[in-house]
Amino acid sequence: MDGVEAVFVDLSNVAKDPLLGFSADHAALSRWDRLRAVWLRDHAGQPDFTLIADSTLPRALSATDQGRLTSMVNSGAAVVVADADTEVLARAVASSGIALSNDRYVDHRKLAGLHQARLVGWVVRGENVRLQERSLERLLSAVISARAQKQIFKELGIAEDAPELSYRWFCRDTGCRETLVAIPRFERRDPVCPSCGGFVDRGAPWQSPIWIKIMRGPDELCRFVLEDGERTFVGRGQGDDVVTVGDEEEADEALTFLAERHVELTNTEGTLHVRDNNTERGTTLRRQVKGHLGQFQPPMPVPADRTTIVGLGTKVVLGKSPFTIQIAGSRGL
C-alpha cells in the first residue's frame, strides 16, 4: 500500500493476547512490538499508528511498561479511555481508517458509517503471525442459511428448543469466514465452528430474537435477525440501517417498485412491528386464512403513521413488487 494509513490500535486487545508472546504479566507491551513489526513487514505504506488503551490496561502492566505507556500518552502516541473498543472503531470510521483489533465488535454493528472503516486482526500459528482483514459488513446483520441450519440440526440431533440455541456463538479464528455462528457443532462436548472446526466462544443470550427472511417470489434472498429494541429498514437503498434488497447493477426492473427505505421493521419485546415509510407504492399485509395452509386474506394496507403487528405466517408485500418479508419461525427455520 502507498501513502499514509491511519491505523487505530486496540492496545489492550494486543497487549493481553498471550499468543503474541509469553509474559509473566497479564499484559505486556512487547506483544505490540511484535505485532507492529509484522505490520511493517507486510505493508508498504507509511502507517500512522494511534494506540488506544482502556483504563484497565495500566494496572495489568509491569512497572516498566506502565512507565513506557505514560511516555506514549505524554508524546501523543497513545491515549487511555474508558472504552477502547468503541473509541478504536469510532476513530476508524471517522477517518475512513483501519481498526487493528481481534475484537469481534458484535455490540457495535449499529454504529453509523461502519462501512467506511476496515478491520484488521491477526492469527498466530506457532511462531508465525499473519494479519487478516475481516469484513465489517458481516456485523450489520446475521445472515443465516436455512438449508445449513436444517442440516446441522439433523446431524447434531438438536431440538429447536435446545439450550445451546439460546446463546450467540463466535468463532475465535479470525481467518474463518464466520463471525457469528448460528449453531455450533459439538465434538466431545466441546462447541466448535461448523465452518473451520475451531473453538467458539459463547456470548450473551439472544434478546427476544426474531428471525426474518426476504423473498423474491418463491426464492429466498437472505435472512437476518432483529433483537428486542432493534430497528431496521428494508429497501433498495444502501446504509448501515438498511437491509438491501437485490442488486441495482443486475438491472432488476422489480427494484423500481421499491423505495430506498421502503418499510421499517422493529422488534418490541419479541413482537415484530412494521410501518410503511410513507412510500409512493405502499406496503401491504397478506395474513393466512385460519385452517387453510397456503391461503391468504385480501391485502391490507400498512399505514405510515403507526406500526402494525406482524405475526408468524403473514407476508409483508413491498409495493407491487415480487419482494416479501416473512418471519422465519423458531431459530429461522
C-alpha contacts under 8 A as a table, 3 or more apart, distances in Angstrom:
res1	aa1	res2	aa2	distance
1	M	43	H	6.10
1	M	44	A	5.03
1	M	45	G	4.61
2	D	44	A	6.23
2	D	45	G	4.34
2	D	46	Q	7.18
3	G	45	G	5.24
3	G	46	Q	5.92
4	V	45	G	5.94
4	V	46	Q	4.64
4	V	47	P	5.49
4	V	48	D	6.46
5	E	45	G	6.71
5	E	46	Q	6.15
5	E	47	P	4.71
5	E	48	D	5.73
5	E	97	G	6.87
5	E	98	I	7.64
6	A	47	P	6.20
6	A	48	D	4.89
6	A	49	F	6.36
6	A	50	T	7.75
6	A	92	A	7.70
6	A	95	S	7.46
6	A	97	G	5.06
6	A	98	I	6.21
7	V	47	P	6.50
7	V	48	D	5.83
7	V	49	F	4.89
7	V	50	T	6.27
7	V	92	A	7.42
7	V	97	G	6.10
7	V	98	I	4.77
7	V	99	A	6.05
7	V	100	L	6.63
8	F	49	F	5.95
8	F	50	T	4.88
8	F	51	L	6.13
8	F	52	I	6.99
8	F	88	V	5.68
8	F	89	L	7.92
8	F	91	R	7.17
8	F	92	A	6.41
8	F	97	G	7.55
8	F	98	I	6.07
8	F	99	A	5.01
8	F	100	L	5.95
9	V	49	F	6.84
9	V	50	T	5.99
9	V	51	L	4.83
9	V	52	I	5.84
9	V	88	V	6.74
9	V	99	A	6.17
9	V	100	L	4.77
9	V	101	S	6.45
10	D	13	N	5.35
10	D	14	V	6.39
10	D	51	L	6.46
10	D	52	I	5.32
10	D	53	A	6.26
10	D	84	A	6.41
10	D	85	D	6.86
10	D	88	V	6.26
10	D	99	A	7.51
10	D	100	L	6.18
10	D	101	S	5.40
11	L	14	V	5.05
11	L	15	A	5.88
11	L	32	W	7.24
11	L	51	L	5.66
11	L	52	I	5.42
11	L	53	A	5.03
12	S	15	A	5.23
12	S	16	K	6.02
12	S	27	A	7.83
12	S	52	I	7.47
12	S	53	A	5.11
12	S	54	D	6.35
12	S	57	L	5.92
12	S	84	A	7.55
13	N	16	K	5.57
13	N	17	D	6.44
13	N	101	S	6.41
13	N	102	N	6.85
13	N	103	D	7.29
14	V	17	D	5.45
14	V	20	L	7.85
14	V	31	R	6.45
14	V	32	W	5.99
14	V	35	L	7.98
14	V	101	S	7.11
14	V	102	N	7.93
15	A	18	P	7.96
15	A	27	A	4.92
15	A	28	A	4.98
15	A	29	L	5.46
15	A	30	S	7.50
15	A	31	R	5.45
15	A	32	W	6.08
16	K	26	H	6.18
16	K	27	A	4.42
16	K	28	A	6.74
17	D	20	L	5.83
17	D	21	G	7.72
17	D	27	A	7.50
17	D	31	R	7.53
18	P	21	G	5.49
18	P	22	F	5.78
18	P	23	S	7.45
19	L	22	F	7.23
19	L	124	V	6.37
20	L	31	R	5.33
20	L	34	R	7.15
20	L	35	L	7.55
20	L	124	V	7.11
20	L	129	V	7.95
21	G	30	S	7.67
21	G	31	R	5.93
23	S	26	H	7.09
23	S	27	A	7.36
23	S	28	A	6.64
25	D	28	A	6.52
25	D	60	A	7.03
25	D	61	L	6.48
25	D	62	S	6.61
26	H	60	A	5.79
26	H	61	L	6.98
27	A	57	L	7.45
27	A	60	A	5.60
27	A	61	L	5.35
27	A	62	S	7.96
28	A	31	R	5.91
28	A	32	W	7.80
28	A	61	L	6.00
28	A	62	S	7.44
28	A	65	D	7.01
29	L	32	W	5.22
29	L	33	D	6.61
29	L	61	L	7.93
29	L	65	D	6.41
30	S	33	D	4.88
30	S	34	R	6.37
31	R	34	R	5.17
31	R	35	L	6.35
32	W	35	L	5.06
32	W	36	R	5.88
33	D	36	R	5.15
33	D	37	A	6.26
34	R	37	A	5.21
34	R	38	V	6.48
35	L	38	V	5.03
35	L	39	W	6.28
35	L	129	V	7.82
36	R	39	W	5.05
36	R	40	L	6.26
37	A	40	L	5.18
37	A	41	R	6.10
38	V	41	R	5.03
38	V	42	D	6.21
38	V	129	V	7.12
38	V	130	R	7.24
38	V	131	L	7.74
39	W	42	D	5.28
39	W	43	H	5.89
39	W	131	L	7.46
40	L	43	H	5.43
40	L	44	A	7.23
41	R	44	A	7.76
43	H	46	Q	7.95
49	F	77	A	7.44
50	T	77	A	5.77
50	T	78	A	5.82
50	T	79	V	7.89
51	L	77	A	6.28
51	L	78	A	4.39
51	L	79	V	6.40
52	I	78	A	5.69
52	I	79	V	5.11
52	I	80	V	5.98
52	I	81	V	7.24
52	I	84	A	5.98
52	I	87	E	7.51
52	I	88	V	6.65
53	A	57	L	6.40
53	A	78	A	7.48
53	A	79	V	6.26
53	A	80	V	4.77
53	A	81	V	6.24
53	A	84	A	5.52
54	D	57	L	5.84
54	D	80	V	5.40
54	D	81	V	4.89
54	D	82	A	5.25
54	D	83	D	5.46
54	D	84	A	4.74
55	S	58	P	6.82
55	S	80	V	5.85
55	S	81	V	5.66
55	S	82	A	5.29
55	S	83	D	7.56
56	T	59	R	6.18
56	T	60	A	6.90
57	L	60	A	5.20
57	L	61	L	6.59
58	P	61	L	5.37
58	P	66	Q	5.71
58	P	69	L	7.61
59	R	62	S	7.75
59	R	66	Q	7.66
61	L	64	T	7.86
61	L	65	D	5.69
61	L	66	Q	5.79
62	S	65	D	5.18
62	S	66	Q	6.05
63	A	66	Q	5.00
63	A	67	G	6.35
64	T	67	G	5.28
64	T	68	R	6.38
65	D	68	R	4.84
65	D	69	L	6.05
66	Q	69	L	5.13
66	Q	70	T	6.22
67	G	70	T	5.09
67	G	71	S	6.34
68	R	71	S	5.12
68	R	72	M	6.32
69	L	72	M	4.97
69	L	73	V	6.25
69	L	78	A	7.52
70	T	73	V	5.13
70	T	74	N	6.17
71	S	74	N	5.06
71	S	75	S	6.16
72	M	75	S	5.20
72	M	76	G	6.23
72	M	77	A	5.07
72	M	78	A	5.25
72	M	79	V	7.97
73	V	76	G	5.13
73	V	77	A	5.88
73	V	78	A	4.59
73	V	79	V	5.45
73	V	80	V	7.55
74	N	77	A	7.69
74	N	78	A	7.94
75	S	78	A	7.65
76	G	79	V	7.14
80	V	84	A	7.73
81	V	84	A	5.98
81	V	87	E	7.64
83	D	86	T	5.76
83	D	87	E	6.39
84	A	87	E	5.04
84	A	88	V	5.91
85	D	88	V	5.42
85	D	89	L	6.39
85	D	103	D	7.55
85	D	105	Y	7.46
86	T	89	L	5.42
86	T	90	A	5.94
86	T	108	H	7.55
87	E	90	A	5.14
87	E	91	R	6.05
88	V	91	R	5.44
88	V	92	A	6.22
88	V	99	A	6.09
89	L	92	A	5.07
89	L	93	V	6.13
89	L	99	A	5.98
89	L	117	A	7.75
90	A	93	V	5.16
90	A	94	A	6.11
91	R	94	A	5.02
91	R	95	S	6.19
91	R	97	G	7.63
92	A	95	S	5.42
92	A	96	S	5.61
92	A	97	G	4.46
92	A	98	I	5.35
92	A	99	A	5.65
92	A	116	Q	7.97
92	A	117	A	5.43
92	A	118	R	7.43
93	V	96	S	5.03
93	V	97	G	6.43
93	V	113	G	6.19
93	V	114	L	6.05
93	V	115	H	7.74
93	V	116	Q	5.48
93	V	117	A	4.72
94	A	97	G	7.64
94	A	113	G	7.98
94	A	116	Q	7.93
95	S	117	A	7.81
96	S	116	Q	5.03
96	S	117	A	4.89
96	S	118	R	7.59
97	G	116	Q	7.65
97	G	117	A	5.37
97	G	118	R	6.36
98	I	117	A	5.86
98	I	118	R	4.72
98	I	119	L	5.74
98	I	120	V	6.93
99	A	117	A	7.26
99	A	118	R	6.15
99	A	119	L	4.86
99	A	120	V	6.15
100	L	119	L	6.15
100	L	120	V	4.95
100	L	121	G	5.82
101	S	119	L	7.18
101	S	120	V	6.27
101	S	121	G	5.09
101	S	122	W	7.76
102	N	120	V	7.51
102	N	121	G	4.75
102	N	122	W	6.65
102	N	174	T	7.22
103	D	121	G	7.98
104	R	179	T	7.29
105	Y	108	H	5.34
105	Y	109	R	6.93
105	Y	139	L	7.61
106	V	109	R	5.87
106	V	139	L	6.28
107	D	110	K	7.98
108	H	111	L	5.61
108	H	139	L	7.93
109	R	114	L	7.52
109	R	139	L	5.03
109	R	140	L	5.20
109	R	141	S	7.77
110	K	114	L	7.84
110	K	140	L	6.80
110	K	240	D	6.68
110	K	241	D	7.18
111	L	114	L	5.83
111	L	240	D	7.47
112	A	240	D	6.07
113	G	116	Q	5.61
113	G	117	A	7.77
113	G	239	G	7.76
113	G	240	D	6.56
114	L	117	A	5.94
114	L	136	L	6.97
114	L	137	E	7.63
114	L	240	D	6.76
115	H	118	R	7.69
115	H	136	L	6.73
115	H	137	E	6.48
115	H	240	D	7.44
117	A	136	L	7.78
118	R	133	E	7.51
118	R	134	R	7.58
118	R	135	S	7.33
118	R	136	L	6.93
119	L	133	E	5.89
119	L	134	R	5.56
119	L	135	S	6.74
119	L	136	L	6.57
120	V	131	L	6.69
120	V	132	Q	5.60
120	V	133	E	4.25
120	V	134	R	5.91
121	G	131	L	5.77
121	G	132	Q	5.19
121	G	133	E	6.17
121	G	134	R	7.16
121	G	174	T	6.58
122	W	129	V	6.76
122	W	130	R	5.61
122	W	131	L	4.34
122	W	132	Q	5.38
122	W	174	T	6.75
123	V	129	V	5.75
123	V	130	R	5.43
123	V	131	L	6.38
123	V	132	Q	6.95
123	V	173	D	7.20
123	V	174	T	6.38
123	V	175	G	6.91
124	V	127	E	7.21
124	V	128	N	5.79
124	V	129	V	4.56
124	V	130	R	6.64
125	R	128	N	5.19
125	R	129	V	6.39
126	G	129	V	7.97
132	Q	174	T	6.84
132	Q	175	G	6.29
134	R	174	T	7.40
134	R	175	G	7.92
135	S	138	R	5.96
135	S	139	L	7.97
136	L	139	L	5.49
136	L	140	L	7.50
137	E	140	L	5.52
137	E	141	S	7.96
138	R	141	S	6.24
138	R	142	A	7.02
138	R	179	T	7.37
139	L	142	A	7.04
140	L	240	D	6.65
141	S	224	F	5.60
141	S	225	V	6.61
142	A	180	L	6.84
142	A	223	R	7.56
142	A	224	F	4.99
142	A	225	V	5.90
143	V	222	C	6.37
143	V	223	R	5.12
143	V	224	F	4.70
143	V	225	V	7.54
144	I	148	A	7.98
144	I	149	Q	7.74
144	I	182	A	7.08
144	I	222	C	7.40
144	I	223	R	5.84
144	I	224	F	6.57
144	I	332	G	7.78
145	S	148	A	5.22
145	S	149	Q	6.30
145	S	222	C	7.75
145	S	223	R	7.47
146	A	149	Q	5.14
146	A	150	K	6.30
146	A	332	G	6.77
146	A	333	L	5.94
147	R	150	K	5.27
147	R	151	Q	6.24
148	A	151	Q	5.18
148	A	152	I	6.14
149	Q	152	I	5.19
149	Q	153	F	6.11
149	Q	182	A	7.82
149	Q	183	I	7.21
149	Q	333	L	7.35
150	K	153	F	5.12
150	K	154	K	6.23
150	K	333	L	7.21
151	Q	154	K	5.10
151	Q	155	E	6.22
152	I	155	E	5.04
152	I	156	L	6.01
152	I	183	I	7.48
152	I	185	R	7.67
153	F	156	L	5.30
153	F	157	G	5.63
153	F	158	I	5.27
153	F	159	A	7.24
153	F	160	E	7.98
154	K	157	G	5.20
154	K	158	I	7.15
156	L	185	R	7.15
156	L	186	F	7.70
158	I	162	A	6.26
159	A	162	A	5.18
160	E	165	L	7.50
160	E	330	S	7.06
160	E	331	R	7.18
161	D	165	L	7.00
162	A	165	L	5.72
162	A	166	S	7.51
163	P	166	S	5.43
163	P	167	Y	7.78
164	E	167	Y	6.15
164	E	183	I	7.86
165	L	168	R	7.62
165	L	182	A	7.86
165	L	183	I	6.70
165	L	331	R	7.75
166	S	205	P	5.60
166	S	206	W	5.96
167	Y	202	R	6.60
167	Y	203	G	6.14
167	Y	204	A	5.85
167	Y	205	P	4.13
167	Y	206	W	5.53
168	R	180	L	7.16
168	R	181	V	7.10
168	R	182	A	7.03
168	R	202	R	6.03
168	R	203	G	4.91
168	R	204	A	6.05
168	R	205	P	6.11
168	R	206	W	6.36
169	W	180	L	6.08
169	W	181	V	5.15
169	W	182	A	6.78
169	W	183	I	7.45
169	W	184	P	7.07
169	W	200	V	6.16
169	W	201	D	5.59
169	W	202	R	4.66
169	W	203	G	5.59
170	F	178	E	7.90
170	F	179	T	5.80
170	F	180	L	5.00
170	F	181	V	5.56
170	F	200	V	5.23
170	F	201	D	5.21
170	F	202	R	6.56
170	F	203	G	7.07
171	C	174	T	7.56
171	C	176	C	7.41
171	C	178	E	6.57
171	C	179	T	5.92
171	C	180	L	6.94
171	C	181	V	6.73
171	C	192	V	7.71
171	C	193	C	5.92
171	C	198	G	6.74
171	C	199	F	6.30
171	C	200	V	4.37
171	C	201	D	6.46
172	R	198	G	6.86
172	R	199	F	6.15
172	R	200	V	5.57
172	R	201	D	6.82
173	D	176	C	5.49
173	D	198	G	6.45
173	D	199	F	7.78
174	T	177	R	7.97
176	C	179	T	7.46
176	C	195	S	7.41
176	C	196	C	6.26
177	R	195	S	7.65
178	E	181	V	6.33
178	E	195	S	7.07
181	V	184	P	6.34
181	V	193	C	6.90
183	I	194	P	7.87
184	P	191	P	5.68
184	P	192	V	5.63
184	P	193	C	5.50
184	P	194	P	6.03
184	P	200	V	7.60
185	R	191	P	5.56
185	R	192	V	5.23
185	R	193	C	6.20
185	R	194	P	5.54
186	F	189	R	5.36
186	F	190	D	5.22
186	F	191	P	4.43
186	F	192	V	5.92
187	E	190	D	5.14
187	E	191	P	6.43
187	E	192	V	7.01
190	D	199	F	7.79
191	P	199	F	6.37
191	P	200	V	6.14
192	V	197	G	5.42
192	V	198	G	5.37
192	V	199	F	4.45
192	V	200	V	5.28
193	C	196	C	5.71
193	C	197	G	4.82
193	C	198	G	5.31
193	C	199	F	6.10
193	C	200	V	5.95
194	P	197	G	5.72
206	W	209	P	6.06
206	W	227	E	7.10
207	Q	227	E	5.41
207	Q	228	D	5.59
208	S	227	E	5.71
208	S	228	D	5.41
208	S	269	E	6.19
208	S	270	G	4.70
209	P	225	V	6.36
209	P	226	L	5.61
209	P	227	E	4.32
209	P	228	D	6.40
209	P	267	N	7.86
209	P	270	G	6.17
210	I	225	V	5.60
210	I	226	L	5.32
210	I	227	E	6.34
210	I	267	N	7.18
210	I	270	G	6.42
210	I	271	T	7.65
210	I	272	L	7.30
210	I	327	I	7.03
210	I	328	A	7.90
210	I	329	G	7.77
210	I	332	G	7.94
211	W	223	R	7.02
211	W	224	F	5.88
211	W	225	V	4.52
211	W	226	L	6.62
211	W	327	I	5.95
211	W	328	A	5.34
211	W	329	G	6.54
211	W	330	S	7.47
211	W	331	R	6.43
211	W	332	G	4.89
212	I	223	R	5.41
212	I	224	F	5.44
212	I	225	V	5.98
212	I	226	L	7.66
212	I	325	I	7.05
212	I	326	Q	5.81
212	I	327	I	4.54
212	I	328	A	5.11
212	I	329	G	7.97
212	I	332	G	6.98
213	K	220	E	7.00
213	K	221	L	7.52
213	K	222	C	5.81
213	K	223	R	4.05
213	K	224	F	6.51
213	K	325	I	5.89
213	K	326	Q	5.49
213	K	327	I	6.26
213	K	328	A	5.77
213	K	332	G	7.99
214	I	220	E	6.03
214	I	221	L	5.63
214	I	222	C	5.61
214	I	223	R	6.12
214	I	245	V	7.89
214	I	323	F	7.02
214	I	324	T	5.83
214	I	325	I	4.68
214	I	326	Q	6.56
215	M	218	P	6.56
215	M	219	D	5.54
215	M	220	E	4.41
215	M	221	L	5.49
215	M	222	C	7.50
215	M	322	P	7.85
215	M	323	F	5.55
215	M	324	T	5.17
215	M	325	I	6.27
215	M	326	Q	7.84
216	R	219	D	5.26
216	R	220	E	6.29
216	R	221	L	6.66
216	R	322	P	5.30
216	R	323	F	4.55
216	R	324	T	6.50
217	G	322	P	5.27
217	G	323	F	6.47
217	G	324	T	7.53
220	E	223	R	7.96
221	L	245	V	7.89
221	L	246	G	7.86
223	R	332	G	7.89
226	L	230	E	5.87
226	L	231	R	7.22
226	L	266	T	7.59
226	L	267	N	6.20
227	E	230	E	5.54
227	E	267	N	6.13
227	E	270	G	7.38
228	D	267	N	5.04
228	D	268	T	5.41
228	D	269	E	5.19
228	D	270	G	5.91
229	G	266	T	6.97
229	G	267	N	5.52
229	G	268	T	5.57
229	G	269	E	7.15
230	E	266	T	5.91
230	E	267	N	5.72
230	E	268	T	7.84
231	R	241	D	7.84
231	R	264	E	7.18
231	R	265	L	5.62
231	R	266	T	4.36
231	R	267	N	6.56
232	T	241	D	5.25
232	T	242	V	5.86
232	T	243	V	7.15
232	T	264	E	5.92
232	T	265	L	5.43
232	T	266	T	6.66
233	F	241	D	6.12
233	F	242	V	4.67
233	F	243	V	6.15
233	F	261	R	5.61
233	F	262	H	6.85
233	F	263	V	5.55
233	F	264	E	4.47
233	F	265	L	6.00
234	V	242	V	5.48
234	V	243	V	4.86
234	V	244	T	6.08
234	V	245	V	6.92
234	V	260	E	7.86
234	V	261	R	5.79
234	V	262	H	5.83
234	V	263	V	5.48
234	V	264	E	6.60
234	V	265	L	7.70
235	G	242	V	6.83
235	G	243	V	6.65
235	G	244	T	5.47
235	G	245	V	5.62
235	G	258	L	6.11
235	G	259	A	5.79
235	G	260	E	4.84
235	G	261	R	4.67
235	G	262	H	4.78
235	G	263	V	6.84
236	R	244	T	5.20
236	R	245	V	5.20
236	R	246	G	6.88
236	R	247	D	7.85
236	R	248	E	7.76
236	R	255	L	6.62
236	R	258	L	6.26
236	R	259	A	6.25
236	R	260	E	4.60
236	R	261	R	6.88
236	R	262	H	7.73
237	G	242	V	6.79
237	G	244	T	5.98
237	G	245	V	7.99
237	G	259	A	7.39
237	G	260	E	3.89
237	G	261	R	6.13
238	Q	242	V	6.10
238	Q	243	V	7.71
238	Q	244	T	6.21
238	Q	260	E	7.45
239	G	242	V	5.26
239	G	243	V	7.97
242	V	261	R	6.88
244	T	247	D	7.98
245	V	255	L	7.89
246	G	252	D	7.64
246	G	255	L	7.24
247	D	250	E	5.57
247	D	251	A	7.52
247	D	252	D	7.40
248	E	251	A	5.40
248	E	252	D	6.44
248	E	255	L	7.25
249	E	252	D	7.92
252	D	255	L	5.80
252	D	256	T	7.94
253	E	256	T	5.67
253	E	257	F	7.95
254	A	257	F	5.79
254	A	258	L	7.67
254	A	321	S	5.73
254	A	322	P	7.06
255	L	258	L	5.38
255	L	321	S	7.55
256	T	259	A	7.73
257	F	281	R	6.93
257	F	318	L	7.86
257	F	319	G	6.09
257	F	320	K	6.46
257	F	321	S	5.78
258	L	262	H	6.10
258	L	281	R	7.62
258	L	318	L	6.79
258	L	319	G	6.58
258	L	321	S	7.40
259	A	262	H	4.58
259	A	279	T	6.44
259	A	280	E	7.91
261	R	264	E	7.50
261	R	277	N	6.76
262	H	276	D	6.51
262	H	277	N	5.54
262	H	278	N	7.92
262	H	279	T	6.28
262	H	318	L	7.30
263	V	274	V	6.94
263	V	275	R	5.80
263	V	276	D	4.66
263	V	277	N	5.19
263	V	283	T	7.36
263	V	318	L	7.67
264	E	274	V	5.63
264	E	275	R	5.11
264	E	276	D	6.32
264	E	277	N	6.40
265	L	272	L	6.85
265	L	273	H	5.78
265	L	274	V	4.78
265	L	275	R	6.75
266	T	272	L	5.81
266	T	273	H	5.12
266	T	274	V	6.51
267	N	270	G	5.76
267	N	271	T	5.54
267	N	272	L	4.85
267	N	273	H	6.32
268	T	271	T	5.22
268	T	272	L	6.50
268	T	273	H	7.21
271	T	309	I	7.11
271	T	310	V	7.55
271	T	311	G	7.79
272	L	309	I	5.85
272	L	310	V	5.51
272	L	311	G	7.19
273	H	307	T	5.66
273	H	308	T	5.31
273	H	309	I	4.53
273	H	310	V	5.94
274	V	302	V	7.66
274	V	307	T	5.25
274	V	308	T	5.22
274	V	309	I	6.37
274	V	310	V	6.82
275	R	302	V	6.33
275	R	303	P	6.31
275	R	304	A	5.58
275	R	305	D	7.61
275	R	306	R	6.34
275	R	307	T	4.71
275	R	308	T	6.38
276	D	279	T	6.60
276	D	282	G	6.47
276	D	283	T	5.81
276	D	302	V	5.88
276	D	303	P	5.89
276	D	304	A	4.65
277	N	304	A	5.70
278	N	282	G	7.14
278	N	304	A	5.19
279	T	282	G	5.19
279	T	283	T	7.92
281	R	319	G	4.83
281	R	320	K	7.04
282	G	301	P	7.31
282	G	302	V	7.34
282	G	318	L	6.89
282	G	319	G	4.99
283	T	301	P	6.01
283	T	302	V	5.43
283	T	303	P	7.99
283	T	316	V	7.05
283	T	317	V	5.74
283	T	318	L	4.90
283	T	319	G	5.09
284	T	299	P	5.70
284	T	300	M	5.19
284	T	301	P	4.32
284	T	302	V	5.21
284	T	316	V	5.92
284	T	317	V	5.19
284	T	318	L	6.82
284	T	319	G	7.22
285	L	299	P	5.43
285	L	300	M	5.09
285	L	301	P	6.41
285	L	302	V	6.70
285	L	314	T	6.80
285	L	315	K	5.72
285	L	316	V	4.79
285	L	317	V	6.10
286	R	296	F	5.83
286	R	297	Q	5.82
286	R	298	P	6.40
286	R	299	P	5.02
286	R	300	M	6.67
286	R	314	T	5.70
286	R	315	K	5.04
286	R	316	V	6.54
286	R	317	V	7.41
287	R	296	F	5.42
287	R	297	Q	5.46
287	R	298	P	7.89
287	R	299	P	7.82
287	R	313	G	6.87
287	R	314	T	4.53
287	R	315	K	6.46
288	Q	292	H	7.43
288	Q	293	L	7.20
288	Q	294	G	6.96
288	Q	295	Q	5.77
288	Q	296	F	4.26
288	Q	297	Q	6.01
288	Q	313	G	6.26
288	Q	314	T	6.13
289	V	292	H	5.48
289	V	293	L	7.24
289	V	294	G	7.97
289	V	295	Q	5.59
289	V	296	F	5.19
289	V	297	Q	5.85
290	K	293	L	7.59
292	H	295	Q	5.65
302	V	307	T	7.88
302	V	308	T	6.86
303	P	306	R	6.08
303	P	307	T	7.12
303	P	308	T	7.70
304	A	307	T	7.43
310	V	314	T	6.40
311	G	314	T	5.76
311	G	327	I	7.43
312	L	326	Q	7.53
312	L	327	I	5.70
312	L	328	A	7.75
312	L	329	G	6.79
313	G	326	Q	6.99
313	G	327	I	6.97
314	T	326	Q	6.33
314	T	327	I	7.57
315	K	324	T	6.13
315	K	325	I	5.83
315	K	326	Q	5.26
316	V	324	T	5.26
316	V	325	I	4.90
316	V	326	Q	6.42
317	V	320	K	7.43
317	V	321	S	7.38
317	V	322	P	7.59
317	V	323	F	6.28
317	V	324	T	4.56
317	V	325	I	6.67
318	L	321	S	5.92
318	L	322	P	7.59
318	L	323	F	5.84
318	L	324	T	6.03
327	I	332	G	7.79
328	A	331	R	7.63
328	A	332	G	4.61
328	A	333	L	5.74
329	G	332	G	5.15
329	G	333	L	5.55
330	S	333	L	5.83
